[in-house]
Amino acid sequence: MNLCKNGELICSLRKAKGMTQKQVADKLGVLPKTVSKWETGVSQS
């Protein structure tokens, strides 16, 4: 699995919806730091 491509997709979808990382995190029940890690390809879970 390519974490960088997944992160780019998450980031582009989030921005297309006009959402912040915090808003995405709140909807998914995770910390904003987790969303940031997903977007930068540091972590997938």
C-alpha positions in Angstrom: 0.0 0.0 0.0 1.4 3.4 -1.0 1.0 5.6 2.1 1.9 8.8 0.3 -0.8 8.3 -2.4 -3.4 7.5 0.2 -2.4 10.5 2.2 -2.6 12.8 -0.9 -6.1 11.4 -1.6 -7.3 11.9 2.0 -5.9 15.5 1.9 -7.4 16.4 -1.4 -10.8 15.0 -0.4 -10.8 16.8 2.9 -9.9 20.1 1.2 -12.5 19.6 -1.5 -15.1 19.4 1.2 -13.6 22.5 2.9 -12.9 20.6 6.1 -10.1 21.0 8.6 -8.1 18.1 9.9 -9.9 18.6 13.2 -13.3 18.3 11.6 -12.3 15.1 9.9 -10.9 13.7 13.1 -14.0 14.6 15.1 -16.2 12.8 12.5 -14.0 9.7 12.6 -13.4 9.7 16.3 -9.7 10.1 16.1 -7.2 12.8 17.1 -6.3 15.6 14.5 -2.7 14.4 14.9 -3.8 11.1 13.5 -5.4 12.7 10.4 -2.1 14.6 9.9 -0.1 11.4 10.1 -2.4 9.8 7.5 -2.0 12.8 5.2 1.8 12.9 5.4 2.1 9.1 5.0 3.6 8.5 8.4 0.8 6.1 9.5 -2.0 4.2 7.9 -4.0 3.3 11.1 
